Amino acid sequence: MHVDLGSSLDATPGVSRESLERLDDQIAAAHERIEAGRDAHEHGYEALNLPSTVDLDAIRAAVAPFEDAEAVLTVGIGGSALGAATFADALAGPDDPEAYFLDNVDPAHVSRLLDSLPLDRTVVNVVSRSGTTAETLANFLVVREAMTDAGVDWTERTFVTTGESGNLRSLATTHDLPSLSVPDGVPGRFSALSTVGLAVAAIQGHDLEAIRTGAADAADGLSGSLFETPAYAYGATTYALAGRGALTNAMMPYAERLETFAEWFAQLWAESLGKDGLGQTPARALGATDQHSQLQLYRAGPRDKLVTLVRPRNYSDRPIPETDLDGLSYLGGSSLGDLLDAEFEATEASLVESGVPAIRVEIDAVDEYSLGSLLYEMEAACVLYGELAAVSTFTQPAVEWGKKAARGLLGGGDFEEAEAVDERTSLVVE
Ligand SMILES: O=P(O)(O)OC[C@H]1O[C@H](O)[C@H](O)[C@@H](O)[C@@H]1O
């Protein structure tokens, strides 16, 4: 990825070139720590080794029985869905099997989706690193029943991606289902470049090798200076801006195909960095659509934000027809891409003009290579930010608290977290 920090210099809050130079001493130390973690295969840091450890042949072999699928339904949540969804939404072609994601247990949504799918031509991809996540297991039980009711042998149309043990692993063994392993030491939100994120891309026929090469080139490019490493430039600057009050980071891609990338980024940033009273709230926006809504707040609201503007440098364009309609002739002869680029630059300029920090992130194209690189570099940026902030980047105790409370409420065991639900104070107004 290409990172341009110019629009965050001298903003409010902002960074100066000198402050970034001072921060660069800490980058060298953080980079050494990251490299040591990678070398020792430590939990979390191991994710940054995925370009060399992921077994693409194993992924291709696991999905080979499903070449005829018309649709692939992933049942997973959080890191077990968002990486795959990011690739699927960014890379989808007209002839690919459709990718669907059940990452919520809203009954109306689940029923509507199951009613619309050709279940006899759908492959079900059940993904859970832990094998215990209630939403995923509940949805899988519902999907399995729907297949049986439709006269489909679910064991013929399901594969599982999970850890070496747990409920899902036992299910795969019992029914002799094709399965993939979630790599050790890779937290869910860092697993997009592993079996977890790549199996759907394989079913859709995307170029896994190019994704891996994009990530591997990004890994090779990590160095001890933010001025030489785009991932660290992004991580260090967002960290510095947070320290100066930019507590919200609006991730705003100018490409519909990257809308889900912003969702993936939100999990990565929030769950990794939101600890010890620190962190930076990721907001999801889409250019140019949200110029006509959220931009008012970003430009003129509280001075507690930065905006990350993302765009591809190359894309297939579509001309705008000539018109003799009064006042619209300036559009004719131009293209939708020209208009989108102009909107991007206008938004950036409007933020600069009002002193709101922005960071420009560009990728060469929305293709496999650039996505591999983008996701890897955002993960490296996040790990660097975590080092600088001295938070425990790879844990998520606050999320787990809620998981235990919900399980306890459903009678899934004795969890003291569930008792807090009874202790809640209410103040009802009707
Ligand atoms: O893959 P699973 O074990 O089912 O976990 C799915 C998700 O569950 C939790 O909410 C974790 O905090 C997330 O990081 C994880 O991605």
The ligand as a Tripos MOL2 file, in Angstrom:
@<TRIPOS>MOLECULE
LIG
   16    16     1     0     0
SMALL
NO_CHARGES

@<TRIPOS>ATOM
      1 O1        -13.4770  -18.3460   15.7160 O.co2     1 LIG1
      2 P1        -14.2460  -18.3110   16.9810 P.3       1 LIG1
      3 O2        -13.5270  -19.0100   18.0920 O.co2     1 LIG1
      4 O3        -15.6330  -18.8170   16.8120 O.co2     1 LIG1
      5 O4        -14.3310  -16.8150   17.4210 O.3       1 LIG1
      6 C1        -15.0420  -15.8310   16.7030 C.3       1 LIG1
      7 C2        -14.8410  -14.5020   17.3760 C.3       1 LIG1
      8 O5        -15.2170  -14.7020   18.7350 O.3       1 LIG1
      9 C3        -14.9050  -13.7180   19.6760 C.3       1 LIG1
     10 O6        -15.8400  -12.7240   19.6460 O.3       1 LIG1
     11 C4        -13.5130  -13.2080   19.5620 C.3       1 LIG1
     12 O7        -13.2910  -12.1380   20.4110 O.3       1 LIG1
     13 C5        -13.2120  -12.8030   18.1420 C.3       1 LIG1
     14 O8        -11.8780  -12.3480   18.0300 O.3       1 LIG1
     15 C6        -13.4080  -14.0050   17.2760 C.3       1 LIG1
     16 O9        -13.0550  -13.6700   15.9660 O.3       1 LIG1
@<TRIPOS>BOND
     1     1     2 2
     2     2     3 1
     3     2     4 1
     4     2     5 1
     5     5     6 1
     6     6     7 1
     7     7     8 1
     8     7    15 1
     9     8     9 1
    10     9    10 1
    11     9    11 1
    12    11    12 1
    13    11    13 1
    14    13    14 1
    15    13    15 1
    16    15    16 1
@<TRIPOS>SUBSTRUCTURE
     1 LIG1         1 GROUP 0 **** ****
